[in-house]
């Protein structure tokens, strides 16, 4: 919710050195839903490789790995 504040999103390379900060958009509500709300987030990966993405909101966290390839 907007009361809890925006999350923090970061990404780190696992196969070499490198970091990528996340970008957080403004708090939003989905049109046509009662109370579905979200903080849009994105990460611009600067290089191909294996990245671990972490999202933090208070004491809660989520992590996942992604393989970024050349376009």
Backbone torsions as a table, in degrees:
resi	resn	phi	psi	omega
1	UNK	NA	166.2	178.6
2	UNK	-66.1	-25.3	179.4
3	UNK	-67.0	-29.7	-179.2
4	UNK	-81.6	-13.8	179.8
5	UNK	87.2	173.0	-177.4
6	UNK	-75.1	149.2	174.6
7	UNK	-75.1	170.1	173.6
8	UNK	-116.2	128.1	-179.5
9	UNK	-123.2	129.8	178.1
10	UNK	-136.7	161.6	175.1
11	UNK	-139.9	139.8	178.9
12	UNK	-131.2	140.6	175.8
13	UNK	-69.1	143.0	175.4
14	UNK	-106.9	-13.4	-178.1
15	UNK	-109.3	0.3	177.9
16	UNK	-169.5	178.0	177.2
17	UNK	-80.4	141.4	176.5
18	UNK	160.2	144.5	177.8
19	UNK	-132.9	155.0	176.9
20	UNK	-142.3	116.9	178.3
21	UNK	-74.7	148.9	175.0
22	UNK	-85.0	155.1	174.7
23	UNK	-112.3	130.6	-179.0
24	UNK	-111.8	128.5	177.3
25	UNK	-85.1	-175.8	-179.8
26	UNK	-75.6	149.3	176.5
27	UNK	-54.8	135.2	-175.3
28	UNK	-138.5	157.6	174.1
29	UNK	-117.7	140.1	179.4
30	UNK	-76.1	131.6	-179.8
31	UNK	-64.3	135.0	175.6
32	UNK	82.7	7.6	177.2
33	UNK	-115.6	156.3	-178.3
34	UNK	-66.1	-60.5	-176.1
35	UNK	-141.1	25.7	176.2
36	UNK	-72.5	118.4	-179.2
37	UNK	-136.6	160.4	-175.2
38	UNK	-161.6	164.7	172.0
39	UNK	-112.2	106.7	178.4
40	UNK	-65.2	137.6	-178.4
41	UNK	-138.0	149.5	176.9
42	UNK	-147.1	159.4	174.9
43	UNK	-131.2	128.1	174.5
44	UNK	-98.4	104.4	-178.1
45	UNK	-76.1	122.9	-175.9
46	UNK	-76.6	-21.6	-176.3
47	UNK	-144.1	153.9	172.1
48	UNK	-66.6	157.7	177.8
49	UNK	146.0	-170.5	178.8
50	UNK	-97.4	124.4	-175.0
51	UNK	-123.7	140.4	171.6
52	UNK	-104.5	120.7	179.9
53	UNK	-101.8	133.7	-179.2
54	UNK	-126.7	131.3	173.5
55	UNK	-116.8	131.4	-179.5
56	UNK	-124.2	135.6	172.5
57	UNK	-141.6	103.4	-174.2
58	UNK	62.5	-127.2	179.9
59	UNK	-89.3	-4.5	-178.7
60	UNK	-90.5	143.9	178.7
61	UNK	-143.8	156.8	173.1
62	UNK	-138.7	139.8	179.1
63	UNK	-134.4	144.5	172.9
64	UNK	-152.7	159.4	179.5
65	UNK	-105.8	146.4	177.4
66	UNK	-141.3	139.5	176.1
67	UNK	-98.6	118.6	-178.9
68	UNK	-102.4	125.3	-178.2
69	UNK	-113.2	162.0	175.4
70	UNK	-61.0	144.4	178.0
71	UNK	-68.5	NA	NA
